[in-house]
Amino acid sequence: MMPPRRCHGCRALVTARRCPTCVKRSDVRRGNSSERLYDWGWHKASRRFLDLHPLCVDCQKDGVFKVANVVDHDPPHKGDLAKFWDRSTWFSRCKRHHDIKTATRDGGFGHQ
């Protein structure tokens, strides 16, 4: 078991990253996946895109051929429906590269 540390939201002592109250508050503010545009239509379109572009663009730059499992918006759409569906901003990425890009360039996870 990990030693207690401070919640990233309210600074209470927790054994997880955030306390349950801060997790709920964050989820309410962020909205569910459908409210953030990631509905069944996105699921179908992104699966089709990955079928057509199966390799991670960032791994390929490193000379590695790894299957992508995420369609990433680059630059981020920030809730703009036109930008969301603009396929010229879609890139196939492996989860690792998606997470790195989101955390370093998009302001972290859940900040659209």
C-alpha positions, 0 to 999 in steps of 0.5 A: 500500500502506498503512503498517504499524500496530498490530493491534487485538488483539495490537498487532503491526505489520500492514498490515490491521486485525488479524493473522491469528492474532487474526482466527482467535481472534476467529472461533473465539470468535464462532462461525459464522453458524449457531452464532449462529442465522443459519441457513437458517430465518433466511435465509428469514424475513428475506427474507420480512420484507424483502419485506413491509418493503422500505424502511430505517426510518432512511432514511425518518426522514430523508425518504429512500426507500432499499431495506433489505437487512438485518433488524436485531434492535433491541434485540439478541437476545444469543443468546436464541432467543425474542428472536431470533424475536420479530418485533416487534424486527425492523427493515429497515435499509440496510447503512449504518444497520445498521452505524452502529447496531451499532457505536454501540449494540450494542457493535460487531460480533460482540458479541452 
